[in-house]
Amino acid sequence: MGLDLANYEHEAREAIKLFWGNRHAAVEKQKLAGKIDAGERAGVTSGKNMDGFFALIVALIEKNGLWDAEVHLQRRVLTLPGYFRPTKLWDILVMRRGQLVAALEFKSQIGPSFGNNFNNRTEEAIGTAHDMWTAYRENGFGKDHPRPFVGWLMLLEHCSESTTAVKDRSPHFPIFPEFRAASYAQRYNLLCQKLMQENLYSAAAVITSPRSARDDGQFFELAETSSLKNFVVSFAGHIAAEAARS
């Protein structure tokens, strides 16, 4: 029996409409409260912006046969032990019979500032994965623990600032050629590919979406390897394999 991808394209469009709708509502609320300067940040940090993607993950788990999985979404049960720090808070944890099946991170970034935020997201993603796998190596999740699925998904605003070539300066040594004149969207694509290439994440994806997608859920993918489909297929395959252990 093949994998069930839970009609992921439709679910993703619904998730994106929810993302932009929640963000718009948060900004309008801030404006009414007289906190216009905080509007952009309020839209980004609103806690329910990525809930639609959480629903997709739950659907993938259910449709691929892991009926006894425990899907944790509440903050109080989302921490795992780290190696370089005591704990790390994740966005979704999937547990089964006391074992970790999957740990997932869902991130978003909107303009107008992309430079520093991209660097911060990159450092966070690399550090989180390195800490996670070191803790795993040191039996932080128990001995003889099957390798969990570790996923990272970025939703990036599709706009001129994120899709225009960016110049960098490196006065002492040249930067790697793939980064030369790469836009922030392309940099996220490269980041995802390299995170998977270095086995830091089981799957890493970036999708871009314009603010107008509040109406239609439009989104774009940059490469097959960093696509939402690849992320969904990889996750569904891991879930189906775990279900087959029964």
C-alpha positions as CSV (number, residue, x, y, z in Angstrom):
1,M,0.0,0.0,0.0
2,G,1.4,3.4,-1.0
3,L,1.9,6.4,1.2
4,D,-1.1,8.7,1.9
5,L,0.0,12.4,1.4
6,A,-3.2,13.7,3.0
7,N,-4.0,16.0,0.1
8,Y,-1.1,18.1,1.3
9,E,-1.3,20.8,-1.5
10,H,-4.8,21.7,-0.5
11,E,-4.0,21.5,3.2
12,A,-0.9,23.7,2.6
13,R,-3.0,26.4,0.8
14,E,-5.4,26.4,3.7
15,A,-2.5,26.7,6.2
16,I,-1.1,29.6,4.3
17,K,-4.5,31.4,4.2
18,L,-4.7,30.9,7.9
19,F,-1.1,32.2,8.3
20,W,-1.7,35.4,6.5
21,G,-5.2,35.9,7.9
22,N,-3.9,35.5,11.5
23,R,-1.0,37.9,10.8
24,H,-3.3,40.5,9.3
25,A,-5.7,40.2,12.3
26,A,-2.8,40.7,14.7
27,V,-1.5,43.7,12.9
28,E,-4.9,45.3,12.8
29,K,-5.4,44.7,16.5
30,Q,-2.1,46.4,17.3
31,K,-3.1,49.4,15.2
32,L,-6.4,49.7,17.0
33,A,-4.4,49.6,20.3
34,G,-2.2,52.4,19.0
35,K,0.9,50.2,18.7
36,I,1.5,50.7,15.1
37,D,5.3,50.2,15.3
38,A,4.8,46.8,16.9
39,G,2.4,45.7,14.1
40,E,4.9,43.8,12.0
41,R,6.4,41.9,14.9
42,A,3.0,41.1,16.3
43,G,2.0,39.5,13.1
44,V,5.1,37.3,13.1
45,T,5.0,36.2,16.7
46,S,1.3,35.4,16.9
47,G,1.2,32.0,18.4
48,K,-1.3,30.4,16.0
49,N,0.2,31.5,12.7
50,M,1.5,28.0,11.8
51,D,-1.4,26.0,13.1
52,G,-2.5,24.9,9.7
53,F,0.8,23.1,9.1
54,F,0.4,21.4,12.5
55,A,-3.0,20.1,11.2
56,L,-1.3,18.7,8.1
57,I,1.2,16.8,10.3
58,V,-1.5,15.3,12.4
59,A,-3.4,14.2,9.2
60,L,-0.2,12.5,7.8
61,I,0.2,10.6,11.0
62,E,-3.4,9.4,11.1
63,K,-3.5,8.5,7.4
64,N,-0.3,6.5,7.4
65,G,-1.4,4.1,10.2
66,L,0.3,5.3,13.4
67,W,-2.9,5.2,15.3
68,D,-1.3,5.0,18.8
69,A,1.0,8.0,18.3
70,E,1.0,10.8,20.9
71,V,1.2,14.1,19.0
72,H,2.3,16.9,21.4
73,L,1.4,20.5,20.5
74,Q,1.2,22.1,23.9
75,R,4.2,24.1,25.1
76,R,4.5,22.3,28.5
77,V,5.2,18.9,26.7
78,L,7.4,20.1,23.9
79,T,10.9,20.0,25.4
80,L,13.6,17.5,24.8
81,P,16.9,17.1,26.6
82,G,19.9,18.8,24.9
83,Y,23.6,18.1,25.1
84,F,25.0,21.6,25.1
85,R,22.0,23.0,27.0
86,P,19.5,21.5,29.4
87,T,16.5,21.4,27.1
88,K,15.2,22.5,23.7
89,L,11.6,23.6,23.0
90,W,10.2,22.1,19.7
91,D,7.0,23.0,17.8
92,I,5.7,19.4,17.5
93,L,6.8,16.2,19.1
94,V,5.5,12.8,18.1
95,M,5.9,10.0,20.7
96,R,4.9,6.4,20.7
97,R,5.3,3.9,23.5
98,G,7.7,6.2,25.3
99,Q,10.0,6.7,22.3
100,L,10.5,9.8,20.2
101,V,9.2,9.3,16.6
102,A,9.6,12.8,15.3
103,A,10.6,16.4,16.3
104,L,9.6,19.2,14.1
105,E,10.3,22.9,13.8
106,F,8.1,25.3,11.8
107,K,9.4,28.8,11.1
108,S,8.3,31.9,9.2
109,Q,9.9,35.1,8.1
110,I,8.3,38.2,6.6
111,G,9.8,41.5,5.5
112,P,11.0,44.1,5.5
113,S,14.2,42.9,7.3
114,F,15.6,39.7,5.9
115,G,19.4,39.9,6.5
116,N,19.9,39.5,10.2
117,N,16.8,37.3,10.5
118,F,18.2,34.9,7.9
119,N,21.5,34.6,9.8
120,N,19.7,34.1,13.1
121,R,17.4,31.4,11.6
122,T,20.4,29.7,10.0
123,E,22.4,29.6,13.2
124,E,19.4,28.4,15.1
125,A,18.6,25.6,12.7
126,I,22.2,24.3,12.7
127,G,22.7,24.6,16.4
128,T,19.4,22.9,17.2
129,A,20.1,19.9,15.0
130,H,23.7,19.5,16.2
131,D,22.6,19.6,19.8
132,M,19.7,17.2,19.1
133,W,21.9,14.6,17.4
134,T,24.6,14.8,20.0
135,A,22.1,14.2,22.8
136,Y,20.8,11.3,20.7
137,R,24.3,9.9,20.4
138,E,24.7,10.1,24.1
139,N,21.5,8.2,24.8
140,G,19.6,11.2,25.8
141,F,16.4,9.6,24.6
142,G,17.2,6.1,25.9
143,K,19.5,3.3,24.7
144,D,18.8,1.5,21.4
145,H,16.4,4.2,20.4
146,P,15.4,4.2,16.7
147,R,16.6,7.3,14.8
148,P,13.8,9.8,14.9
149,F,12.6,12.0,12.1
150,V,13.8,15.6,12.6
151,G,12.1,18.2,10.3
152,W,12.5,21.9,9.6
153,L,10.1,24.0,7.5
154,M,10.3,27.7,6.6
155,L,7.5,29.8,5.2
156,L,9.1,32.9,3.7
157,E,7.3,36.0,2.4
158,H,7.5,36.1,-1.4
159,C,8.3,39.8,-2.2
160,S,11.0,41.8,-4.0
161,E,13.2,42.0,-0.9
162,S,13.3,38.2,-0.5
163,T,13.7,37.4,-4.2
164,T,16.2,40.0,-5.3
165,A,20.0,39.2,-5.6
166,V,21.9,40.2,-2.5
167,K,25.6,41.2,-2.5
168,D,28.0,40.2,0.3
169,R,31.4,41.3,1.3
170,S,34.1,38.9,2.5
171,P,37.4,40.9,2.5
172,H,39.8,38.1,3.4
173,F,38.4,35.0,1.7
174,P,35.9,34.5,-1.1
175,I,32.4,33.3,-0.2
176,F,31.3,30.0,-1.7
177,P,30.1,30.5,-5.3
178,E,26.6,29.3,-4.8
179,F,25.9,32.2,-2.4
180,R,27.2,34.9,-4.7
181,A,24.3,37.2,-5.7
182,A,21.8,34.7,-4.2
183,S,18.5,36.1,-2.9
184,Y,17.3,35.3,0.6
185,A,14.9,32.8,-0.9
186,Q,17.7,31.1,-2.7
187,R,19.8,31.2,0.4
188,Y,17.0,29.4,2.3
189,N,16.9,26.9,-0.5
190,L,20.6,26.3,-0.2
191,L,20.3,26.1,3.6
192,C,17.7,23.4,3.4
193,Q,19.7,21.3,0.9
194,K,22.8,21.5,3.0
195,L,21.0,20.7,6.2
196,M,19.8,17.5,4.6
197,Q,23.2,16.8,2.8
198,E,24.9,17.0,6.2
199,N,22.3,14.7,7.8
200,L,21.3,17.5,10.3
201,Y,17.6,17.1,9.3
202,S,15.7,14.2,7.9
203,A,13.9,16.7,5.7
204,A,14.1,20.5,5.4
205,A,11.8,22.6,3.2
206,V,11.3,26.3,2.2
207,I,8.1,27.6,0.6
208,T,7.5,31.2,-0.3
209,S,4.1,33.0,-0.3
210,P,3.0,36.6,-1.0
211,R,0.8,38.5,1.4
212,S,-2.0,38.3,-1.1
213,A,-2.2,34.6,-0.4
214,R,-4.6,35.4,2.4
215,D,-7.2,35.0,-0.2
216,D,-6.0,31.9,-2.2
217,G,-3.2,30.2,-0.3
218,Q,-0.7,30.6,-3.1
219,F,2.8,29.4,-2.5
220,F,6.0,28.6,-4.5
221,E,8.7,26.0,-4.2
222,L,12.3,26.6,-5.2
223,A,13.7,23.1,-5.8
224,E,12.5,19.5,-5.7
225,T,14.8,18.5,-2.8
226,S,13.7,21.5,-0.6
227,S,10.0,21.3,-1.6
228,L,7.0,20.8,0.6
229,K,6.3,17.6,-1.3
230,N,9.7,16.1,-0.5
231,F,9.1,17.0,3.2
232,V,5.7,15.4,3.2
233,V,6.8,12.3,1.4
234,S,9.8,11.8,3.8
235,F,7.7,12.3,6.9
236,A,4.9,10.0,5.7
237,G,7.4,7.4,4.8
238,H,8.9,7.6,8.3
239,I,5.5,7.4,9.9
240,A,4.5,4.4,7.8
241,A,7.8,2.6,8.7
242,E,7.1,3.2,12.4
243,A,3.6,1.9,12.0
244,A,4.9,-1.2,10.4
245,R,7.0,-2.0,13.5
246,S,3.8,-3.2,15.2
